[in-house]
Amino acid sequence: MAARFELSDYECGVPTDPAWRVTYAASQTLTDRVTGDLVAANTEYAISSKNGLRGAAGRHFNTRSTRPSCFVSVFLKEKRARAWAKGRGHPNEVWITKIDLSPLRLPPGEAFIFNAIKLGEALDLYSRGLDDELIVLHRIPRRCLVEKRSLSQIYEDDTLEGPVTSKSIQNMIVLVPIDLEETTNPTTRWRNTAMRYFKSPLEFTLHKDPDDRKRLIRVSDVQIAYHNPESRASTYGQDYVYAVFPEERNS
């Protein structure tokens, strides 16, 4: 007699920490216009056997598959989500949504959540590269969606956080705030330093290709100063960002 199949036997439980969902132009996952839920491309697929689960998970894990998936992928680490988001499109058109899955604990059975790599191992599926990834069956309710930001907004926010942070270093942008009213002729000082000029952190990020950005490793190797348009020492009428690169600074 065949063992009874229970989909819940493969669940990982509801995580207590936030998760992150990356959405871009080619994403299968959509937003329900009525409910606001994040919904999988195929919400009708019912999993009633181990083979059915294996087939659905296998198709979802296969990046070359064009068949609509019944799962929505999310990442357990924001850093992983950001890394995966890069290269998926223009930063204005790639979105990362912070998700709180804890409301799905009640009522029981409302959602099925699986740890991707553990599910792959249990079903004997190729699961390389699935670390820190969860897959949710059919949909993630609107009430679980905490915040949605474009990749460009994230770059801007990281740069504007104030003192240098690990996030700003990670994005190859280090912000050194300067009070123009207390600094002696900062405009001249920066202009006399060999530099490159950008109108915004986003423009800076888009301008530098990945190989070029590898030069910007240490905090001391790059400085960015904001010129406050409201300051009496600034006559430009808008914010400017100056990026000083190692070989230029030392020349």
N, C-alpha and C positions, 0 to 999 in steps of 0.2 A: 504494500500500500504506500503510495507516494505521500511524503510529508506535506503537511498543510503549509501553504505559503502565506506569510504575514509580512507585508511591506514594512511594518514598523520594526521588524527584527533587524533591518539594515540601517535604521536611522541613527544619527549621532546625537540627537537631543538638541535642545535650543541653546545656543551660546549666550553667555552673559555679556560678553564684550561686543562692541559695534562691529559691523561688517561693511564692506564697500562694494558697490556695483558700478562697473564702467559701462557707459552707453555711448555709442558712436553710430555713424551713418549706416554701417553694415550690420549692426546688431539685430539679432532675431527677436530679442525681447522688446516688447512694446509697452506703452503706457495706455491703460484703459481710459478712454476719454470720459466715461461715465463715472467710474469709481475712483480713478486715479491710481489703481493698483499697477504694479509691474507684472506683466503677464508674459508667459512663454509663448512661443510661436504656435505651439500645438497644445491647447488646453483640453482637448477632447480625448487624448490618449489615456486609456485606463490600464494600469499595470496590475495584472492579476496572477502573474507567475514569475518565477526566478528568471526564466528565459526572456520574458517580456521586459523585466527590469534590466537584464544584461544588454538586450538589444537597444533599449532607450538610452541607457548610460553610455554604451559604446558609441552610438551615433553622436551623442552630445560631446563626448571627449574627442571625437575625430574632427579636427579642425577643417578637414576637406569635405566633410559631409554637407550636402545641400538640403537634406531633409529637415523639415521643421522640428525643432526640439521641444520636448515637454518640460524642460528644466530651465531655471534661471540661475546663472552662476553669480556668486559673490565671493569677495576675498575677505579673509580674516584680518589681514594687515593692510593698513593704508599705504604703506611703502610699496607693497607688492602691487596694489591697485594702480598707483601712480606709474610704476615702472611699466606695467602692462598697457597703460593708457597711451604712453608715448608712442608715436608712430602710427596711431589709429586714425589720424586725420588732423586737420587744423585745430589748435588748442581751443578755438572758439566753438568748435563743433564736437568736442569730446567732453563728456560729462562724468563726474564721479559723484555718486549718491551715498551719503552716510546712512546706514540702516541699523535700526534697533530691532532685532528679531525676538526680543524677550516677550512682547505681547502675544506671541504665537504659542506660549505655554498653555493658554486657555482661550477657547475651549479645546480639549484634547482632540486630536485628529483633524484640526483645521488645516494644518500644513505638514508636509513631510520634508525633513531637512536631512541631507546626507553629507558626510565628509567625503570629498571626491576621491582622495587617495585611498582611504580605507574601503570605500565602496568598490573601487577598482581592484583592490587586492582580494576582496571577498568574492568578486565575480570573475576573477582571473582576466582582468582587462588591463591593457597597457595604460599605466597611470603616471608616467614620467611627466614632471612639470606641473602636477596638480596640487603641490603642497600649498597649504594655507587657502584652500578653495572649498567652498560649500556649494552644493546644488540644491535648489528648492523646487519641489514639484509644482508645476502649473502657475503659481502666482505668489507675489509678496504683497500683502495688503497695504493700502495707502497709509494707514496709521503707523506702519513701521518705518516709513521714509522720513528721516530726520532733516536732512539738508542736501540740496543738489547744487553743485558748482561746476562751472566749466573749467577745463584745465588752465585756460588763460587767467581766470579769476583766482585759481589756486596759486599760480605763479605770482600774480600781483600781491595777494594777501601774504604770502611767505616773505616777499621782499620788503613789505611795508611793516613787518612785525616789530621793528625797532632794533634792539641790539642783535648782533649776529647770532643766528640760531643754526642748529644742525640742519634744519629744513632748508634754509637759504643756501647753506654750503652745498647740500645735496643737489640743489637745482642750479649750481654753478653761479649763483648770484649772491654777493655779500654786500649788505647794506651798511654804510657808515654814515649815520645822520650827522649833518653839519648845521649849526645855527649860524646863518649868514651874518646876523647882526653882531655876533660875538667873535667872528673869525675875521682876521685881517685880510681883506681883499681876496676872498676865497675863489672868486671867478678867475682872477688873474693866475692864482696859484695853480688851479686845475688846468687852465688853458696853457700854461707854460710847461705842463707835464704832457709828454706824448700820450695821446689818448684816442679812444674811439667814442663816438657820440651816438646816443640812442634816445628816442623820445619817451620810451617806457620800458619797464622790465620785460614786457611781452616782446617788444621789438628786439630787445637784446637777446632773448631766448631764441626767437625765430631766426635771427641773423647768424648765430653761431651754429655751425654744423657739429654733429657729435664728435668727430675726430678733433676739430678745433677746440672744442670745450674741454678736452682732456688736459689742456695746459693749465686750466684753472683749478688747481688742487688745494693749495694752501691758502688760508685766509689772507696771509700777507701778500699773496700774488695778485690779488684783485681788490680794488676798492670802488665802490659806487657811492656817489654823493647826490642827494636830492637838493635842488634849488627851489626853495619855497616861493611860489609866485606872489605870495602876500608879503614877503619880506621886503623891507625898504632897499636892501642891497641888490635885489633882483629886478631886472628890467625886461625880462623875456616874456612875461605874461602867461607862462605855463611852466609845468614841471619839466625839468630836463634830468637825464641820468647820464653820468659820466662813468665809463668803465675803463680802468687803467690796467693794461696787461703787462706781464712780467718783462718781456724783452723791450717793450715800449717804455716802461717806467725806468728801467735801468740804462736806457740809451742816452 
